[in-house]
Every structure is written in C-alpha cells, then in structure tokens.
Amino acid sequence: MLISVKIKTVFAEGDMSLDTFPVIKLSNQQRRCRALLMLFSPMSAVQLETISRFNGVAPTVSRQDIAQISDEINQLYHLDICIQANNFCQIEGKLLDKRLCLIDCLRRGLRYCPEFIDNYFSVDLYRALALELHQVNNWLKPQLQKIMECCEKLLAQPFSERDRRFLPIYIFYCAWENQQQRSLHLKTNQRDWLNKKRERAAANILFHSINPLLPTPLATIERDMIILMLTMLKTHNYSNSNSVEDIRLMNSVHNMICRFQRFSEVSFSNKTALASQLYSHLAPAIARCYFNIGVDNLLLDRITSKYPRLLRTTQQALVDFEREYQIEFSSEEIGLIAISFGAWLMQSNALQEKQVLLLTRDNSQLEEELERQIRELTILPLHIKYYPLDKYLQCDTPPDDALVITPYFVLSPPLTSSLIQALLPLTKQQSEQIRMLLEAPQHPTSNSLGVGA
C-alpha cells in the first residue's frame, strides 16, 4: 500500500499556509526530517516543489535530500521514496515498515523541528480526523496525559517530556490509519514476543482507555503495536533492570562474554562494565531482529577486512544467544557487537594497536595474503603499514615497529633488524610463533622466521 499525500497550498482561515509559514535557515537534518514528515502527512500527495518551498531551498537541494532520505529508510526500514511524474513523491513499502519508520521519524522530528510538527503535521492530522484544535488541546490531550500517568506506573521508567509529546500524535496517527482501513499484520512469532514484554500491562491500559475517546476505535492489532512502541521508547539500563525478562537478558549477556573469552583466549578485567554496554545494545537489537529493522554500520567493511578474527569470535560467542532468543543477527548487528568487544578488549587490557611493518616488493597479492593471515592470527588490534623492502634494507636505522615482517626471502638481513621472513604458506609452528610475537608486551627479538623454522 502506498502513502500518497497532498500538501495544501490554501488553508482555512486562521491556518498556516505556505505563504505564512516562517522560512528559517534549516540544517540538513531539519530539512530531511520535515521532508519525511510531509510524506507521512495524512493528505493526498506531495510535490517536490512544495517540499522545497516549505524548507526554503531550491528543488535540486530537495531532490538530493529525498535521495538521501530514501537511502536511509531503505537501509533501516526497507522503504523507498519514489518521485513520479510531475515531481510527486510518495513512500513505497509495507505498512508495518512505514509505521516503524513513522515512530522514528516523529521522535526525531520532535527533537529537530518540533514547531513544524505542532504547526503543520499535527494540524493536518486533526483535520483528517475531523477534530477541532480547541477540542484536542482542551479535552483530548489532557485526557491522554492522565492515561499516560496511569501507564507509566507499570513501566520500568517514566515518560520523558518528548515521549509525552510524541504519544498523543502517534495515537492520533494510528486512529487516522485505522479510519482509512489500513490493516497492519504481525507474524505469530512477533506477537508472541510482544505479549511476553513487560510493557504489555501498560499497553492494555493505554489501548482500552484511549479507544472510547477516539473518533474511530483502534483495531485490536494496535494493542500489540502499542507494546512495540513502548518497547522502542524504553532506555535500556543494566543497573536498573529487575524484571524477569531483564534478568534473563543479563544472564545471557554474561554467558556470551564467557564464551567470547573462551574462544578468544583473552579475558576482560571489568566484565560488569562490558556487560552493561552489551545489555544496552542487545535489548533493542533483539527487537530489531524480530521486526527486521536495519542498523547503520559504516564500519562493517573495515571490521571485516581489518579484524576478521574478532568478527569470527563474536559470531561464535553469539550462537547460543541467537538460539535462545530464536533470532539471527544481521552482519551489521554482529559488526556493532564486535566493536563493543574490541573496544573493551583494548580498554580492559590497556592495549594499543600493535604496529606491524610489512615489507613489500613486487607481488601485491602475496603481500595482501600475508596481511590477511597475520590478521587471522590474533584478536588484538593491529596497525599494518606497508614499506618497500629494498628501502628498508638500505636504512642504517630501520623504522622501529613492534613487528617487521616480509613474505620475501632476504639473503642478508641487517644485523640490527628484527626482520621476520614469513614465507607463505605459513606452517602451524610459524603461525604460533608470529602470534606470540604479536601478542607479546615487548618488541619481538627474533630475526628469522620461516627460513628453516
């Protein structure tokens, strides 16, 4: 189902129009938030020119904004923005993915452009529901605030001020979508997972108390969506988690850390601090897995190429965790978890990146293969720098690095050098020796490895 939204150019008396809407200098983030909110607005369809006029920029800038928004929501929510004939824009994708995107978009909008939501988005929403502004402000919103106060007593934490502003708008939007007979669908495993959440009791109160106040009652499926919404609002705090669900997750995180230590053959001096960070990440990550929400991990390619053993060890440590929660983490999620392990590995053991000088000559494939094998030998961070072998041999005082290694045979290495000749393919013994040197606290002292080793 497509969202097609038309932004009015003429409003009723007293409403805000394109001509009266204040044009202010907006940041990139503000422009994109406003543009995406326009696409969710409950009217008919929005033109690129209208977005440009609202944001006070040229159509070419708005086109770039739309392209960037489309890339982002495609990665996170599997949605696209299509610019059709006559420059009309609309969001394409599944209704559930749109709803998840809306939750994120509204929350960001309340941070970056709250006046736009108050003066434009909300006004269109009330109009679509045939609600008068005074009716909303003087009766509906106060009633909703009382209901929220009852709900938050059953939650692990109170609503923030931004949550209190978000909730009524979200509920009104759900009512409008129900009025349009747009039916959400959840899979059995998603509903089962939601109904085990601590937020279920608060969602029940919210759902049953709000329904009589709305012009169109919410469908039953919206109660489960309220559970999900409350879960997404929650800030996961390791030190303030005492529900059965939270305790189970804490135990699972500690078990995962123990498996990581066993597979990596390293230990963390402050497992509690690491568990706290992993807990805060994994709690929402589980929800993302159940609802196929993506994450932005720009460092994934670097982790895959530069820290292959760290990534592989993280995958091994997660096997039992994934089986317990009946999920499968995406490569991006695993990469983020690996970053947490790597950061705490360095901090916990006061480590810095080991400096490695890889001496090169004329075979880039051979040199890259040696780098790959070196990185596979240790879970510790490495900084591998390429340097010409011939230039190194001519130096009276070669560069002082923790490890100097080459895949080429050197007939007469400098006597003052700790040059390691690692001729491929590495034997098991060679690999173990190099790993010892990489993980040793001091510089290597051996000057030959691989030649007769």
N, C-alpha and C positions, 0 to 999 in steps of 0.2 A: 504494500500500500504506500502511496506517495503522499508526502505532505506538500500541498500547494497553497501558498499563502499570498494574498494580495494586500499590499500596504496602501491604505487610503491616502489620497492626496487632499481630500476635503473632509473635514471632521465637523461634527455638530458644534453648535455654538458653545464656547467655553472649553472645547477640547483642544489639544495641542496638535498643530498641523506641521507640515514640512516647512511652511513659511515662518512659523513662530517657534519651532524647536530650536533651542540655542545651539549655535555652531561653535564648538570649542576645539582647541588643539588636543587631539587624542593620541595616545600611544598606540603602537602596533597591537598590543594585547587588548586595549579597549576597543579599537576598531573591529577586531575579529570577534570579540565577544558580542558586540552589538549586531554585527552582520549575522552571526549564527542565531542569535535570539530572534532577529527578524524572520529567519527561515522557519522558526518554530512558532511564530505568531499565528494565532487561530483566525486568519482571514482567508485569502484565496491564493495569491501568487505574488512574488516579489521580484521586481526588476532590478538588474544590476545598477541602473541609473538611480533608482530610489535609494539603494544602499549607499551609493556614492554621495548623494545629496544629504542623507542623514549623517554621514560620517565626515562630510566636508572635504572630500578628496576627489581626485579625477577617477573616471571609470577604469582606467588602466591600473590604478592602485587597488581599486576594489576587486578587479579581476585577479590580481596577484594574491590579495587577501583570501578570496574564495578558494583559489587553488591550494593555498597553504592550509586553510581550514579543512578542505576536503582530504588532503593527505593525512592530517592529524586524526580526524574522526574515522577515516578508513582504517588506520593502524589500530586505533583504540576500540572502535565500535562497529567496524565493517560496514560503514556507511559511505556514500558518495554524494557529492553535490553536482548536479547536472545543470549546465547553463544551456537552455533550449533556445529555440527561435525567438526573436525579439528580445533576447537577453533576459528571459525569465529564468529564475533559479529555483531549484527545488531539491530537497533531500531525498535520496533513494536508499532503501534498505528495509530490514524487518522492523516491525512495530516495537518489539521488545528492545532491540538495539537503539532505536530512536528514543525510547523512554529512558534508557540508561544514559544516553548522551545528554538528554534534556536535564537530568538530575545534575550532572557535572556542569553543564552549561549555565544553569540557573545559579548554582553555588559560586561559580567563577564570576558570573555577571554581578552578583551582589557584592563581590569584592572589588571588581574593576569598574563597573558602571551602574551603581545602584540607582542613580537618578533616572537612567534610561528604563530600567525595569519598572520603577514607580510611575513614571510619567508616560510611558508608551506601552511596554509589553503588558503590564497589568491592566491598563485601561482597555486595551483591545480584548483581553481575556474576559473582563467583566461584561463588556458589551456583547461578546459572543454568548455569554451565559444569561443575557438579558437582566443583568444585575445593575442597580444604580450605585454610583460611587458612595453616596451617603449611607446606603444600605449595607455596603461592605464594611466601611470604616466604623460606623456607629453600632452595628449589631453583629454581623458575621465574624469579623476579626476578633472582637472581644470574646465571643463565644468560643472561637477556636483557641484563643490563648488560654482560657480556663481548661479546655480539654487537654491542651499540651501540658499544663501544670500537673494534671492528674496522671498523664502518661509518664512523665519523666521521673516520677517516684518509683516506677518499675524498671527504670533503665540504670545502667552502670554509671552514667554521668548525666548531669543536667544539660539542657539545650543551651548552646551559645546564642548570643544575640543574633548572629547571622542565621542560625538554624531557625530561630523564631520568625524571622522574616521570610525564610525560604519555604517553610512548611505550608502556610496558607496558599501561597502562589502555586506550589506543587499540587496541593489538593484540588484547587480550582481547575488546574490544567487537566488533572485526571477526570474531573467531572465533565469538562468540555469534551474530552476524547470519548468518554462513555456516551455522552449525548450524541456524538457522531457515529455511534455504534461501531467503534473501532475496538475489536476484541483482542486482548492480549492472550498469549498462550505460553504456559510454562511446562517444561518436561517434568515427568514424575520425580526424577532424582533431584531436580531443582526445588520442587515443592516439598519433598521430604526433608531436604536440608534446611529450608527456611523454617519449617514447622518445629525444628529442634532448637531454633535460636532463642536466646534469652529475650529478644525483642518481641517475641510473639504476643506475650500478655499485653504489652503496651500497644501493639498494633491492633489488637482486638478492641481495646477501649477506644482508640482513635477512630477505627473504622465504624463501629456501631454508634458512636456518639456524634460523628460528623454527618453520617448519611441523612438523618432527618433534617439537617439544616440546608442541604444542597438542593438546587433546582432539579437535578437528575441524580438519583441514588447511584452510588458506585457499584459496579459488578463485584461478585464475590472474589474474583481473582485479584482485585485491587487490595484486598486484605493481605495477601501474600506479598504483593508489591510494596505495601507499606512496611512489612517486615524487612524486606530487602533495602528499602530506602533508609530505615532507621539503622540498619547494619552499616550502610555506607556512610552515615553521618558520624558513626562512632569513632573516637580516637582510641586506639588500642594501646593500653598502658600495662606493661608487665607487672608493675608494683601495685596496681590497683585492680587486679582481676581475680575474682573469687568465685565465679560461677563454675558449675560442673564443666561446662564447655571450655572455659578459660583454663581451668586446672588441667584438663586433658591436653590442651594445646601446649601448655608449659612443659608437661611431662614429655610430650612428643618432641618438642624442640630440644630438650636436654638429651634425649635418646639420640637424636640426629647429630648433635655435637659429639657425643661419644663415638658414634660410627665414623664421623669425619676424622677424629683423632686416630682411630684405629687404622683407617685406610691410608691416612697421610703419614702416620708415624711421627706426628708432632703433637704438641699439647698446648692448650691455652691456659695462661695463668689466671685469667679472670673470666671464667665460664659464665658467671651470672650476668656480667655486662654484655657479653656476646649473646646470651640467651634473650636478654631484654630487647636488643636490636632486632634479632631474628624474629622474635614474637611479634613485634610491631609491624614487621614486613609480611610475615606469613599469614597473619589473621586476615588482612584484606586480600592477600594473594589467593587464598582458598576461595573466597567469594568470586574473584576474577576468573578463576578456573571454572567454577560452576556455571558462570554466566558468559563465558567466552569473551571477557574484556581484555584487551591487549594492554601492553605497557610500552613505554618509550625507553628503549635501552640502546643509546647511541654507541655505547662502549662494547657491545656484544662482539663485533668483529675483532676488536683489539684483544679482548679476553680470549676468544677462540684461538687466535694466532699466537699471542704472547704468553698465555697462561693455560696451555692445554691440560696439564696435569691437575691444576687447581679446579678447572671446569669439570674434568672427568671424575675427580674425587668428590666434588659437590654432587654430581649426578648419582654416584654410588651411595652417598650418605642419604640422599632423598628417596631412595627406592622404597624403604619400609614406610616412610612418611606418606608418600603418594598412595601406597597400597592401603594404609589405614584410613585415609580420607577419600579414597576412591576418586582420585584426580590424577591428571598428568600435566605437570608444569610445562609451559612453552619454553623454548630455548632462551627467550628474552628474560623470563622469570628466573630460570636457573642461573643465567648470567648475573642478575642482580644479587641473588643469594651468594654466588661465588665471590662477588665483590665484597660482601659483608665478611665472609670467611677470610678473604685475603687481607682486608684492612685490619681485622683484629689479629690475624696471624703476625703481621708486622708490628702492630702496637703492643700486643701482648708479649712479644719476644724482643722488643726494641730492635727490630731489624730494619735495615735499609736495603735498597735494591743492590744485589751483588753485581759488581762491574765486571763485564766479560769483554775482552778484546778478541774478536775473531779475525784472523789474518787471511787476506784474500789474494787471489792471483788472477786466474783466467777462466774459472769454471763456476758461474753463479749458481747453477743447480746443485753442485756439490756443496757449496758454501751454505746455501739455504737449507739443504738437508741436514748438515751438521748443526745449524742453529735449531732446527726443528727437534732433532734428537736430544740436544742439550736441554731444551725447554721441557722435554718429556721426562727428564731425569729427576727434576726436583719440583716441589710445590712452592718453593720460595721465589720471590720476585727477582727477575734478572733484567739487567740493562745490558744488552748485547750491542756492541759497537763494531762496525766493520772498519778494517785498516789494511792498507796494502802490505803484503808480506815483505816484498823487496825493500820498501821504505823502512819497515821495522828492522830488518837485518842490517841496514846501513847506519842505524842510530847508535851513537855512543851510549846514550842513556834512553833506552826504550820507554814508552809510556808505562806508568805504574798503575796497572789494573790488578784486580783481585785474581783474575784468571786470564791467561793469554793462551789461545788455542788456535790451531790451524788444521785443515784436512789434508795439507800437503806435506810431503817428506822434505825435511831440511837436513842437508848433509852435515853442516857445521853450525849449529845454533849458537848464539852469543853465550859466553860463559856466565855473563851477569844476568841472563834472562831465565825466567821460569816458564819458558815456552813449552806447551804441551802439543805433541804431534798426535792427533787423533785420526788415524787413517780409517776410513769407512770401508765396510760396515763395522761398527763398534762391537766388540765381544762383550759378554756379560761382565767379565772382570774389568774391562776398560770402563764400562758404564758405571760400575760400582765405585771405581776409583775417582772418576770425574765427579760423581755425585758427592762423594766425601769432600772433595776439594770445594765444590760449590757451596756446601752447607757448613764448611769449617769456619770458625770465627776469625781465623787469621788468613793471610795470603798463602796460596799454595807454594810449596818449596820444591816439588818435583819438577825436573826439567825435561822429562821424556815420558810419553805415554802412548802406546800404540805401536811403537817400534820395538818389537821383541817383547812386548808386555804380555 
